Amino acid sequence: MKGKSERQSVIRSLVRRENIANQEELQSLLEKEGFIVAQATLPTAILTCTSFRIATNCKTDC
């Protein structure tokens, strides 16, 4: 089983290299990396990571 620190490292890597539109997309990308993450735990997982990227081309109210 993959641990929290490995998951956080993968989240940071994904955020740096992908344009992730929403939590569902992040969840899908994590699953492709071998992580099963419940939708409810994603906000906490994201907040515990130190890297954030703010959407620059937001077509809806952000």
C-alpha positions, -999 to 999 in steps of 0.1 A, spaced: 0 0 0 13 34 -9 16 59 19 6 95 26 40 110 19 42 92 -15 7 103 -24 16 139 -15 47 138 -36 27 125 -66 0 152 -61 28 179 -61 42 164 -93 9 162 -110 0 198 -101 33 210 -116 30 191 -149 -8 190 -155 -35 215 -159 -60 200 -134 -94 215 -137 -111 199 -107 -109 173 -79 -124 146 -101 -96 150 -126 -70 149 -99 -87 117 -85 -85 101 -119 -49 110 -124 -40 96 -89 -58 64 -98 -36 61 -129 -6 64 -106 -19 36 -85 -36 56 -57 -72 50 -46 -83 82 -30 -119 89 -19 -134 122 -32 -139 133 4 -102 131 13 -89 151 -17 -93 186 -2 -72 176 28 -47 159 6 -44 190 -16 -41 214 14 -13 193 30 8 197 -1 30 227 -4 26 234 -41 -5 251 -54 -12 265 -89 -41 289 -95 -62 285 -126 -54 313 -151 -80 305 -177 -111 302 -156 -142 301 -178 -167 299 -149 -169 318 -116 -138 305 -97 
